[in-house]
């Protein structure tokens, strides 16, 4: 008797391999995979943060997540440290 779980696992592995092959082909053809990068006005975010706005306020006004705002601020801090070293 054939185990239904084994058949399902085989089918799942086939699906995964087809998806990976499609992504490889797309990369080789130069197509972008995933979401488009966010276009943020980083200078305005930094200026507003220096003026005292909270992460939540910045996130609402720029319509992004708080994590995105935090990442922009962290990247700026890292580049500032690199320049001063």
PDB file with one MODEL, atoms N, CA, C and O in Angstrom:
MODEL        1
ATOM      1  N   UNK A   1       0.840  -1.186   0.000  1.00  0.00           N
ATOM      2  CA  UNK A   1       0.000   0.000   0.000  1.00  0.00           C
ATOM      3  C   UNK A   1       0.887   1.251   0.000  1.00  0.00           C
ATOM      4  O   UNK A   1       1.895   1.291   0.704  1.00  0.00           O
ATOM      5  N   UNK A   2       0.526   2.253  -0.769  1.00  0.00           N
ATOM      6  CA  UNK A   2       1.312   3.478  -0.912  1.00  0.00           C
ATOM      7  C   UNK A   2       0.922   4.457   0.198  1.00  0.00           C
ATOM      8  O   UNK A   2      -0.255   4.687   0.473  1.00  0.00           O
ATOM      9  N   UNK A   3       1.939   5.013   0.812  1.00  0.00           N
ATOM     10  CA  UNK A   3       1.726   5.980   1.883  1.00  0.00           C
ATOM     11  C   UNK A   3       1.373   7.346   1.270  1.00  0.00           C
ATOM     12  O   UNK A   3       2.146   7.889   0.481  1.00  0.00           O
ATOM     13  N   UNK A   4       0.227   7.887   1.626  1.00  0.00           N
ATOM     14  CA  UNK A   4      -0.228   9.166   1.082  1.00  0.00           C
ATOM     15  C   UNK A   4       0.721  10.298   1.475  1.00  0.00           C
ATOM     16  O   UNK A   4       0.930  11.237   0.706  1.00  0.00           O
ATOM     17  N   UNK A   5       1.293  10.203   2.676  1.00  0.00           N
ATOM     18  CA  UNK A   5       2.244  11.210   3.139  1.00  0.00           C
ATOM     19  C   UNK A   5       3.481  11.261   2.262  1.00  0.00           C
ATOM     20  O   UNK A   5       4.007  12.341   1.995  1.00  0.00           O
ATOM     21  N   UNK A   6       3.946  10.116   1.815  1.00  0.00           N
ATOM     22  CA  UNK A   6       5.128  10.065   0.955  1.00  0.00           C
ATOM     23  C   UNK A   6       4.836  10.709  -0.396  1.00  0.00           C
ATOM     24  O   UNK A   6       5.683  11.409  -0.949  1.00  0.00           O
ATOM     25  N   UNK A   7       3.647  10.474  -0.922  1.00  0.00           N
ATOM     26  CA  UNK A   7       3.256  11.084  -2.202  1.00  0.00           C
ATOM     27  C   UNK A   7       3.166  12.598  -2.056  1.00  0.00           C
ATOM     28  O   UNK A   7       3.608  13.337  -2.936  1.00  0.00           O
ATOM     29  N   UNK A   8       2.598  13.058  -0.953  1.00  0.00           N
ATOM     30  CA  UNK A   8       2.468  14.501  -0.713  1.00  0.00           C
ATOM     31  C   UNK A   8       3.851  15.145  -0.583  1.00  0.00           C
ATOM     32  O   UNK A   8       4.082  16.239  -1.097  1.00  0.00           O
ATOM     33  N   UNK A   9       4.759  14.467   0.100  1.00  0.00           N
ATOM     34  CA  UNK A   9       6.110  14.991   0.262  1.00  0.00           C
ATOM     35  C   UNK A   9       6.833  15.072  -1.088  1.00  0.00           C
ATOM     36  O   UNK A   9       7.523  16.052  -1.371  1.00  0.00           O
ATOM     37  N   UNK A  10       6.670  14.044  -1.911  1.00  0.00           N
ATOM     38  CA  UNK A  10       7.267  14.052  -3.246  1.00  0.00           C
ATOM     39  C   UNK A  10       6.719  15.213  -4.074  1.00  0.00           C
ATOM     40  O   UNK A  10       7.483  15.921  -4.731  1.00  0.00           O
ATOM     41  N   UNK A  11       5.417  15.411  -4.047  1.00  0.00           N
ATOM     42  CA  UNK A  11       4.792  16.515  -4.797  1.00  0.00           C
ATOM     43  C   UNK A  11       5.298  17.862  -4.307  1.00  0.00           C
ATOM     44  O   UNK A  11       5.568  18.760  -5.105  1.00  0.00           O
ATOM     45  N   UNK A  12       5.425  17.999  -3.003  1.00  0.00           N
ATOM     46  CA  UNK A  12       5.928  19.252  -2.417  1.00  0.00           C
ATOM     47  C   UNK A  12       7.354  19.525  -2.894  1.00  0.00           C
ATOM     48  O   UNK A  12       7.682  20.653  -3.262  1.00  0.00           O
ATOM     49  N   UNK A  13       8.195  18.501  -2.887  1.00  0.00           N
ATOM     50  CA  UNK A  13       9.573  18.664  -3.346  1.00  0.00           C
ATOM     51  C   UNK A  13       9.626  19.050  -4.824  1.00  0.00           C
ATOM     52  O   UNK A  13      10.470  19.851  -5.228  1.00  0.00           O
ATOM     53  N   UNK A  14       8.736  18.488  -5.623  1.00  0.00           N
ATOM     54  CA  UNK A  14       8.687  18.852  -7.042  1.00  0.00           C
ATOM     55  C   UNK A  14       8.287  20.312  -7.227  1.00  0.00           C
ATOM     56  O   UNK A  14       8.856  21.014  -8.062  1.00  0.00           O
ATOM     57  N   UNK A  15       7.314  20.763  -6.453  1.00  0.00           N
ATOM     58  CA  UNK A  15       6.867  22.159  -6.536  1.00  0.00           C
ATOM     59  C   UNK A  15       8.010  23.095  -6.156  1.00  0.00           C
ATOM     60  O   UNK A  15       8.261  24.085  -6.843  1.00  0.00           O
ATOM     61  N   UNK A  16       8.701  22.781  -5.060  1.00  0.00           N
ATOM     62  CA  UNK A  16       9.810  23.623  -4.601  1.00  0.00           C
ATOM     63  C   UNK A  16      10.885  23.710  -5.681  1.00  0.00           C
ATOM     64  O   UNK A  16      11.401  24.793  -5.955  1.00  0.00           O
ATOM     65  N   UNK A  17      11.223  22.588  -6.289  1.00  0.00           N
ATOM     66  CA  UNK A  17      12.260  22.581  -7.319  1.00  0.00           C
ATOM     67  C   UNK A  17      11.824  23.386  -8.544  1.00  0.00           C
ATOM     68  O   UNK A  17      12.647  24.087  -9.132  1.00  0.00           O
ATOM     69  N   UNK A  18      10.564  23.306  -8.940  1.00  0.00           N
ATOM     70  CA  UNK A  18      10.084  24.093 -10.088  1.00  0.00           C
ATOM     71  C   UNK A  18      10.143  25.588  -9.785  1.00  0.00           C
ATOM     72  O   UNK A  18      10.515  26.385 -10.647  1.00  0.00           O
ATOM     73  N   UNK A  19       9.781  25.965  -8.574  1.00  0.00           N
ATOM     74  CA  UNK A  19       9.829  27.384  -8.200  1.00  0.00           C
ATOM     75  C   UNK A  19      11.269  27.879  -8.220  1.00  0.00           C
ATOM     76  O   UNK A  19      11.552  28.949  -8.759  1.00  0.00           O
ATOM     77  N   UNK A  20      12.182  27.104  -7.634  1.00  0.00           N
ATOM     78  CA  UNK A  20      13.593  27.508  -7.620  1.00  0.00           C
ATOM     79  C   UNK A  20      14.158  27.615  -9.031  1.00  0.00           C
ATOM     80  O   UNK A  20      14.925  28.531  -9.327  1.00  0.00           O
ATOM     81  N   UNK A  21      13.783  26.687  -9.897  1.00  0.00           N
ATOM     82  CA  UNK A  21      14.253  26.735 -11.277  1.00  0.00           C
ATOM     83  C   UNK A  21      13.732  27.991 -11.977  1.00  0.00           C
ATOM     84  O   UNK A  21      14.465  28.629 -12.732  1.00  0.00           O
ATOM     85  N   UNK A  22      12.492  28.342 -11.733  1.00  0.00           N
ATOM     86  CA  UNK A  22      11.920  29.552 -12.319  1.00  0.00           C
ATOM     87  C   UNK A  22      12.616  30.804 -11.833  1.00  0.00           C
ATOM     88  O   UNK A  22      12.842  31.735 -12.606  1.00  0.00           O
ATOM     89  N   UNK A  23      12.959  30.834 -10.545  1.00  0.00           N
ATOM     90  CA  UNK A  23      13.661  32.000  -9.994  1.00  0.00           C
ATOM     91  C   UNK A  23      15.074  32.103 -10.566  1.00  0.00           C
ATOM     92  O   UNK A  23      15.541  33.199 -10.876  1.00  0.00           O
ATOM     93  N   UNK A  24      15.754  30.966 -10.706  1.00  0.00           N
ATOM     94  CA  UNK A  24      17.088  30.967 -11.319  1.00  0.00           C
ATOM     95  C   UNK A  24      17.026  31.504 -12.736  1.00  0.00           C
ATOM     96  O   UNK A  24      17.847  32.333 -13.129  1.00  0.00           O
ATOM     97  N   UNK A  25      16.056  31.034 -13.501  1.00  0.00           N
ATOM     98  CA  UNK A  25      15.900  31.473 -14.886  1.00  0.00           C
ATOM     99  C   UNK A  25      15.614  32.982 -14.944  1.00  0.00           C
ATOM    100  O   UNK A  25      16.169  33.688 -15.787  1.00  0.00           O
ATOM    101  N   UNK A  26      14.756  33.466 -14.054  1.00  0.00           N
ATOM    102  CA  UNK A  26      14.434  34.895 -14.035  1.00  0.00           C
ATOM    103  C   UNK A  26      15.679  35.722 -13.723  1.00  0.00           C
ATOM    104  O   UNK A  26      15.902  36.762 -14.343  1.00  0.00           O
ATOM    105  N   UNK A  27      16.498  35.265 -12.759  1.00  0.00           N
ATOM    106  CA  UNK A  27      17.721  35.978 -12.423  1.00  0.00           C
ATOM    107  C   UNK A  27      18.676  36.024 -13.613  1.00  0.00           C
ATOM    108  O   UNK A  27      19.277  37.060 -13.899  1.00  0.00           O
ATOM    109  N   UNK A  28      18.809  34.890 -14.301  1.00  0.00           N
ATOM    110  CA  UNK A  28      19.698  34.834 -15.460  1.00  0.00           C
ATOM    111  C   UNK A  28      19.222  35.756 -16.575  1.00  0.00           C
ATOM    112  O   UNK A  28      20.036  36.292 -17.327  1.00  0.00           O
ATOM    113  N   UNK A  29      17.917  35.946 -16.687  1.00  0.00           N
ATOM    114  CA  UNK A  29      17.358  36.843 -17.699  1.00  0.00           C
ATOM    115  C   UNK A  29      17.386  38.298 -17.251  1.00  0.00           C
ATOM    116  O   UNK A  29      16.992  39.191 -18.002  1.00  0.00           O
ATOM    117  N   UNK A  30      17.850  38.536 -16.028  1.00  0.00           N
ATOM    118  CA  UNK A  30      17.980  39.901 -15.530  1.00  0.00           C
ATOM    119  C   UNK A  30      16.717  40.481 -14.935  1.00  0.00           C
ATOM    120  O   UNK A  30      16.644  41.687 -14.698  1.00  0.00           O
ATOM    121  N   UNK A  31      15.728  39.653 -14.691  1.00  0.00           N
ATOM    122  CA  UNK A  31      14.489  40.157 -14.098  1.00  0.00           C
ATOM    123  C   UNK A  31      14.640  40.291 -12.590  1.00  0.00           C
ATOM    124  O   UNK A  31      15.329  39.498 -11.948  1.00  0.00           O
ATOM    125  N   UNK A  32      13.997  41.289 -12.043  1.00  0.00           N
ATOM    126  CA  UNK A  32      14.026  41.529 -10.601  1.00  0.00           C
ATOM    127  C   UNK A  32      13.049  40.595  -9.903  1.00  0.00           C
ATOM    128  O   UNK A  32      11.930  40.394 -10.375  1.00  0.00           O
ATOM    129  N   UNK A  33      13.469  40.028  -8.783  1.00  0.00           N
ATOM    130  CA  UNK A  33      12.612  39.141  -7.999  1.00  0.00           C
ATOM    131  C   UNK A  33      12.327  39.829  -6.667  1.00  0.00           C
ATOM    132  O   UNK A  33      13.249  40.281  -5.989  1.00  0.00           O
ATOM    133  N   UNK A  34      11.065  39.907  -6.297  1.00  0.00           N
ATOM    134  CA  UNK A  34      10.691  40.488  -5.019  1.00  0.00           C
ATOM    135  C   UNK A  34      10.110  41.882  -5.174  1.00  0.00           C
ATOM    136  O   UNK A  34       9.849  42.356  -6.279  1.00  0.00           O
ATOM    137  N   UNK A  35       9.918  42.516  -4.035  1.00  0.00           N
ATOM    138  CA  UNK A  35       9.332  43.860  -4.006  1.00  0.00           C
ATOM    139  C   UNK A  35      10.333  44.897  -4.500  1.00  0.00           C
ATOM    140  O   UNK A  35      11.545  44.702  -4.410  1.00  0.00           O
ATOM    141  N   UNK A  36       9.810  45.997  -5.020  1.00  0.00           N
ATOM    142  CA  UNK A  36      10.658  47.102  -5.419  1.00  0.00           C
ATOM    143  C   UNK A  36      11.205  47.777  -4.159  1.00  0.00           C
ATOM    144  O   UNK A  36      10.511  47.848  -3.145  1.00  0.00           O
ATOM    145  N   UNK A  37      12.439  48.270  -4.217  1.00  0.00           N
ATOM    146  CA  UNK A  37      12.996  48.969  -3.055  1.00  0.00           C
ATOM    147  C   UNK A  37      12.190  50.238  -2.758  1.00  0.00           C
ATOM    148  O   UNK A  37      11.687  50.898  -3.667  1.00  0.00           O
ATOM    149  N   UNK A  38      12.078  50.558  -1.485  1.00  0.00           N
ATOM    150  CA  UNK A  38      11.356  51.757  -1.082  1.00  0.00           C
ATOM    151  C   UNK A  38      12.139  53.000  -1.476  1.00  0.00           C
ATOM    152  O   UNK A  38      13.363  53.036  -1.345  1.00  0.00           O
ATOM    153  N   UNK A  39      11.450  53.997  -1.950  1.00  0.00           N
ATOM    154  CA  UNK A  39      12.075  55.271  -2.256  1.00  0.00           C
ATOM    155  C   UNK A  39      11.765  56.212  -1.109  1.00  0.00           C
ATOM    156  O   UNK A  39      10.659  56.742  -1.004  1.00  0.00           O
ATOM    157  N   UNK A  40      12.746  56.410  -0.257  1.00  0.00           N
ATOM    158  CA  UNK A  40      12.560  57.233   0.930  1.00  0.00           C
ATOM    159  C   UNK A  40      13.403  58.494   0.833  1.00  0.00           C
ATOM    160  O   UNK A  40      14.495  58.486   0.265  1.00  0.00           O
ATOM    161  N   UNK A  41      12.882  59.572   1.394  1.00  0.00           N
ATOM    162  CA  UNK A  41      13.651  60.806   1.507  1.00  0.00           C
ATOM    163  C   UNK A  41      14.391  60.737   2.842  1.00  0.00           C
ATOM    164  O   UNK A  41      13.919  61.235   3.864  1.00  0.00           O
ATOM    165  N   UNK A  42      15.562  60.107   2.800  1.00  0.00           N
ATOM    166  CA  UNK A  42      16.312  59.845   4.029  1.00  0.00           C
ATOM    167  C   UNK A  42      16.713  61.132   4.744  1.00  0.00           C
ATOM    168  O   UNK A  42      16.713  61.183   5.974  1.00  0.00           O
ATOM    169  N   UNK A  43      17.054  62.164   3.989  1.00  0.00           N
ATOM    170  CA  UNK A  43      17.457  63.433   4.599  1.00  0.00           C
ATOM    171  C   UNK A  43      16.299  64.041   5.392  1.00  0.00           C
ATOM    172  O   UNK A  43      16.508  64.572   6.483  1.00  0.00           O
ATOM    173  N   UNK A  44      15.090  63.969   4.857  1.00  0.00           N
ATOM    174  CA  UNK A  44      13.925  64.511   5.562  1.00  0.00           C
ATOM    175  C   UNK A  44      13.627  63.707   6.818  1.00  0.00           C
ATOM    176  O   UNK A  44      13.257  64.273   7.847  1.00  0.00           O
ATOM    177  N   UNK A  45      13.788  62.383   6.739  1.00  0.00           N
ATOM    178  CA  UNK A  45      13.556  61.541   7.919  1.00  0.00           C
ATOM    179  C   UNK A  45      14.543  61.924   9.013  1.00  0.00           C
ATOM    180  O   UNK A  45      14.154  62.080  10.171  1.00  0.00           O
ATOM    181  N   UNK A  46      15.813  62.077   8.658  1.00  0.00           N
ATOM    182  CA  UNK A  46      16.826  62.454   9.650  1.00  0.00           C
ATOM    183  C   UNK A  46      16.538  63.834  10.236  1.00  0.00           C
ATOM    184  O   UNK A  46      16.668  64.041  11.443  1.00  0.00           O
ATOM    185  N   UNK A  47      16.147  64.775   9.376  1.00  0.00           N
ATOM    186  CA  UNK A  47      15.845  66.138   9.838  1.00  0.00           C
ATOM    187  C   UNK A  47      14.663  66.122  10.812  1.00  0.00           C
ATOM    188  O   UNK A  47      14.712  66.750  11.869  1.00  0.00           O
ATOM    189  N   UNK A  48      13.598  65.394  10.443  1.00  0.00           N
ATOM    190  CA  UNK A  48      12.420  65.348  11.314  1.00  0.00           C
ATOM    191  C   UNK A  48      12.725  64.653  12.636  1.00  0.00           C
ATOM    192  O   UNK A  48      12.183  65.027  13.676  1.00  0.00           O
ATOM    193  N   UNK A  49      13.582  63.654  12.599  1.00  0.00           N
ATOM    194  CA  UNK A  49      13.959  62.955  13.831  1.00  0.00           C
ATOM    195  C   UNK A  49      14.746  63.892  14.737  1.00  0.00           C
ATOM    196  O   UNK A  49      14.545  63.893  15.951  1.00  0.00           O
ATOM    197  N   UNK A  50      15.647  64.695  14.153  1.00  0.00           N
ATOM    198  CA  UNK A  50      16.425  65.645  14.949  1.00  0.00           C
ATOM    199  C   UNK A  50      15.527  66.730  15.537  1.00  0.00           C
ATOM    200  O   UNK A  50      15.857  67.324  16.564  1.00  0.00           O
ATOM    201  N   UNK A  51      14.402  66.985  14.892  1.00  0.00           N
ATOM    202  CA  UNK A  51      13.444  67.964  15.410  1.00  0.00           C
ATOM    203  C   UNK A  51      12.575  67.386  16.523  1.00  0.00           C
ATOM    204  O   UNK A  51      11.745  68.092  17.096  1.00  0.00           O
ATOM    205  N   UNK A  52      12.767  66.101  16.831  1.00  0.00           N
ATOM    206  CA  UNK A  52      12.098  65.522  17.985  1.00  0.00           C
ATOM    207  C   UNK A  52      10.918  64.612  17.696  1.00  0.00           C
ATOM    208  O   UNK A  52      10.240  64.179  18.627  1.00  0.00           O
ATOM    209  N   UNK A  53      10.653  64.309  16.430  1.00  0.00           N
ATOM    210  CA  UNK A  53       9.537  63.411  16.138  1.00  0.00           C
ATOM    211  C   UNK A  53       9.893  61.982  16.548  1.00  0.00           C
ATOM    212  O   UNK A  53      11.041  61.555  16.424  1.00  0.00           O
ATOM    213  N   UNK A  54       8.899  61.259  17.033  1.00  0.00           N
ATOM    214  CA  UNK A  54       9.116  59.874  17.447  1.00  0.00           C
ATOM    215  C   UNK A  54       9.149  58.950  16.232  1.00  0.00           C
ATOM    216  O   UNK A  54       8.787  59.347  15.124  1.00  0.00           O
ATOM    217  N   UNK A  55       9.589  57.711  16.456  1.00  0.00           N
ATOM    218  CA  UNK A  55       9.618  56.737  15.370  1.00  0.00           C
ATOM    219  C   UNK A  55       8.214  56.507  14.821  1.00  0.00           C
ATOM    220  O   UNK A  55       8.025  56.394  13.610  1.00  0.00           O
ATOM    221  N   UNK A  56       7.237  56.440  15.711  1.00  0.00           N
ATOM    222  CA  UNK A  56       5.854  56.229  15.294  1.00  0.00           C
ATOM    223  C   UNK A  56       5.320  57.382  14.457  1.00  0.00           C
ATOM    224  O   UNK A  56       4.640  57.167  13.453  1.00  0.00           O
ATOM    225  N   UNK A  57       5.628  58.598  14.869  1.00  0.00           N
ATOM    226  CA  UNK A  57       5.186  59.765  14.110  1.00  0.00           C
ATOM    227  C   UNK A  57       5.827  59.787  12.725  1.00  0.00           C
ATOM    228  O   UNK A  57       5.165  60.075  11.727  1.00  0.00           O
ATOM    229  N   UNK A  58       7.120  59.480  12.676  1.00  0.00           N
ATOM    230  CA  UNK A  58       7.815  59.447  11.389  1.00  0.00           C
ATOM    231  C   UNK A  58       7.231  58.365  10.487  1.00  0.00           C
ATOM    232  O   UNK A  58       7.031  58.581   9.292  1.00  0.00           O
ATOM    233  N   UNK A  59       6.961  57.202  11.073  1.00  0.00           N
ATOM    234  CA  UNK A  59       6.415  56.087  10.295  1.00  0.00           C
ATOM    235  C   UNK A  59       5.065  56.464   9.691  1.00  0.00           C
ATOM    236  O   UNK A  59       4.795  56.164   8.528  1.00  0.00           O
ATOM    237  N   UNK A  60       4.232  57.112  10.469  1.00  0.00           N
ATOM    238  CA  UNK A  60       2.919  57.527   9.953  1.00  0.00           C
ATOM    239  C   UNK A  60       3.055  58.568   8.849  1.00  0.00           C
ATOM    240  O   UNK A  60       2.390  58.475   7.818  1.00  0.00           O
ATOM    241  N   UNK A  61       3.908  59.552   9.064  1.00  0.00           N
ATOM    242  CA  UNK A  61       3.999  60.628   8.082  1.00  0.00           C
ATOM    243  C   UNK A  61       4.651  60.159   6.774  1.00  0.00           C
ATOM    244  O   UNK A  61       4.327  60.682   5.708  1.00  0.00           O
ATOM    245  N   UNK A  62       5.562  59.186   6.841  1.00  0.00           N
ATOM    246  CA  UNK A  62       6.211  58.677   5.624  1.00  0.00           C
ATOM    247  C   UNK A  62       5.574  57.392   5.107  1.00  0.00           C
ATOM    248  O   UNK A  62       6.011  56.832   4.102  1.00  0.00           O
ATOM    249  N   UNK A  63       4.533  56.929   5.806  1.00  0.00           N
ATOM    250  CA  UNK A  63       3.765  55.743   5.420  1.00  0.00           C
ATOM    251  C   UNK A  63       4.637  54.492   5.254  1.00  0.00           C
ATOM    252  O   UNK A  63       4.536  53.764   4.267  1.00  0.00           O
ATOM    253  N   UNK A  64       5.491  54.273   6.251  1.00  0.00           N
ATOM    254  CA  UNK A  64       6.312  53.064   6.314  1.00  0.00           C
ATOM    255  C   UNK A  64       6.243  52.539   7.742  1.00  0.00           C
ATOM    256  O   UNK A  64       5.637  53.166   8.611  1.00  0.00           O
ATOM    257  N   UNK A  65       6.859  51.398   7.980  1.00  0.00           N
ATOM    258  CA  UNK A  65       6.844  50.823   9.325  1.00  0.00           C
ATOM    259  C   UNK A  65       7.867  51.521  10.218  1.00  0.00           C
ATOM    260  O   UNK A  65       8.784  52.191   9.741  1.00  0.00           O
ATOM    261  N   UNK A  66       7.686  51.348  11.515  1.00  0.00           N
ATOM    262  CA  UNK A  66       8.656  51.895  12.470  1.00  0.00           C
ATOM    263  C   UNK A  66      10.012  51.239  12.270  1.00  0.00           C
ATOM    264  O   UNK A  66      11.050  51.876  12.445  1.00  0.00           O
ATOM    265  N   UNK A  67       9.998  49.958  11.902  1.00  0.00           N
ATOM    266  CA  UNK A  67      11.253  49.245  11.673  1.00  0.00           C
ATOM    267  C   UNK A  67      12.030  49.868  10.508  1.00  0.00           C
ATOM    268  O   UNK A  67      13.258  49.940  10.551  1.00  0.00           O
ATOM    269  N   UNK A  68      11.325  50.313   9.480  1.00  0.00           N
ATOM    270  CA  UNK A  68      11.985  50.953   8.340  1.00  0.00           C
ATOM    271  C   UNK A  68      12.629  52.262   8.768  1.00  0.00           C
ATOM    272  O   UNK A  68      13.757  52.560   8.375  1.00  0.00           O
ATOM    273  N   UNK A  69      11.920  53.039   9.570  1.00  0.00           N
ATOM    274  CA  UNK A  69      12.475  54.297  10.085  1.00  0.00           C
ATOM    275  C   UNK A  69      13.712  54.003  10.924  1.00  0.00           C
ATOM    276  O   UNK A  69      14.736  54.672  10.790  1.00  0.00           O
ATOM    277  N   UNK A  70      13.611  53.013  11.776  1.00  0.00           N
ATOM    278  CA  UNK A  70      14.730  52.642  12.639  1.00  0.00           C
ATOM    279  C   UNK A  70      15.935  52.222  11.797  1.00  0.00           C
ATOM    280  O   UNK A  70      17.069  52.570  12.126  1.00  0.00           O
ATOM    281  N   UNK A  71      15.701  51.482  10.724  1.00  0.00           N
ATOM    282  CA  UNK A  71      16.779  51.030   9.839  1.00  0.00           C
ATOM    283  C   UNK A  71      17.465  52.224   9.168  1.00  0.00           C
ATOM    284  O   UNK A  71      18.691  52.254   9.059  1.00  0.00           O
ATOM    285  N   UNK A  72      16.678  53.208   8.720  1.00  0.00           N
ATOM    286  CA  UNK A  72      17.249  54.409   8.094  1.00  0.00           C
ATOM    287  C   UNK A  72      18.137  55.141   9.091  1.00  0.00           C
ATOM    288  O   UNK A  72      19.236  55.575   8.743  1.00  0.00           O
ATOM    289  N   UNK A  73      17.671  55.280  10.319  1.00  0.00           N
ATOM    290  CA  UNK A  73      18.448  55.974  11.344  1.00  0.00           C
ATOM    291  C   UNK A  73      19.716  55.196  11.690  1.00  0.00           C
ATOM    292  O   UNK A  73      20.775  55.794  11.878  1.00  0.00           O
ATOM    293  N   UNK A  74      19.616  53.874  11.775  1.00  0.00           N
ATOM    294  CA  UNK A  74      20.774  53.034  12.096  1.00  0.00           C
ATOM    295  C   UNK A  74      21.807  53.104  10.972  1.00  0.00           C
ATOM    296  O   UNK A  74      23.005  53.186  11.245  1.00  0.00           O
ATOM    297  N   UNK A  75      21.362  53.074   9.711  1.00  0.00           N
ATOM    298  CA  UNK A  75      22.284  53.174   8.579  1.00  0.00           C
ATOM    299  C   UNK A  75      23.007  54.517   8.585  1.00  0.00           C
ATOM    300  O   UNK A  75      24.200  54.595   8.290  1.00  0.00           O
ATOM    301  N   UNK A  76      22.273  55.568   8.922  1.00  0.00           N
ATOM    302  CA  UNK A  76      22.892  56.898   8.986  1.00  0.00           C
ATOM    303  C   UNK A  76      23.941  56.940  10.095  1.00  0.00           C
ATOM    304  O   UNK A  76      25.024  57.494   9.907  1.00  0.00           O
ATOM    305  N   UNK A  77      23.622  56.357  11.245  1.00  0.00           N
ATOM    306  CA  UNK A  77      24.565  56.338  12.351  1.00  0.00           C
ATOM    307  C   UNK A  77      25.828  55.555  11.968  1.00  0.00           C
ATOM    308  O   UNK A  77      26.936  55.954  12.324  1.00  0.00           O
ATOM    309  N   UNK A  78      25.662  54.457  11.252  1.00  0.00           N
ATOM    310  CA  UNK A  78      26.807  53.640  10.846  1.00  0.00           C
ATOM    311  C   UNK A  78      27.701  54.398   9.876  1.00  0.00           C
ATOM    312  O   UNK A  78      28.925  54.352   9.996  1.00  0.00           O
ATOM    313  N   UNK A  79      27.102  55.095   8.919  1.00  0.00           N
ATOM    314  CA  UNK A  79      27.916  55.846   7.960  1.00  0.00           C
ATOM    315  C   UNK A  79      28.593  57.034   8.635  1.00  0.00           C
ATOM    316  O   UNK A  79      29.704  57.408   8.262  1.00  0.00           O
ATOM    317  N   UNK A  80      27.935  57.626   9.621  1.00  0.00           N
ATOM    318  CA  UNK A  80      28.535  58.744  10.360  1.00  0.00           C
ATOM    319  C   UNK A  80      29.751  58.255  11.133  1.00  0.00           C
ATOM    320  O   UNK A  80      30.774  58.939  11.170  1.00  0.00           O
ATOM    321  N   UNK A  81      29.656  57.090  11.743  1.00  0.00           N
ATOM    322  CA  UNK A  81      30.788  56.531  12.482  1.00  0.00           C
ATOM    323  C   UNK A  81      31.942  56.185  11.563  1.00  0.00           C
ATOM    324  O   UNK A  81      33.100  56.381  11.932  1.00  0.00           O
ATOM    325  N   UNK A  82      31.651  55.672  10.370  1.00  0.00           N
ATOM    326  CA  UNK A  82      32.694  55.319   9.409  1.00  0.00           C
ATOM    327  C   UNK A  82      33.448  56.566   8.955  1.00  0.00           C
ATOM    328  O   UNK A  82      34.668  56.534   8.795  1.00  0.00           O
ATOM    329  N   UNK A  83      32.725  57.661   8.749  1.00  0.00           N
ATOM    330  CA  UNK A  83      33.361  58.893   8.289  1.00  0.00           C
ATOM    331  C   UNK A  83      34.260  59.490   9.365  1.00  0.00           C
ATOM    332  O   UNK A  83      35.309  60.056   9.058  1.00  0.00           O
ATOM    333  N   UNK A  84      33.849  59.364  10.631  1.00  0.00           N
ATOM    334  CA  UNK A  84      34.636  59.957  11.714  1.00  0.00           C
ATOM    335  C   UNK A  84      35.838  59.113  12.102  1.00  0.00           C
ATOM    336  O   UNK A  84      36.756  59.607  12.757  1.00  0.00           O
ATOM    337  N   UNK A  85      35.842  57.841  11.705  1.00  0.00           N
ATOM    338  CA  UNK A  85      36.966  56.957  12.097  1.00  0.00           C
ATOM    339  C   UNK A  85      38.151  57.072  11.185  1.00  0.00           C
ATOM    340  O   UNK A  85      39.158  56.394  11.392  1.00  0.00           O
TER     341      UNK A  85
ENDMDL
END
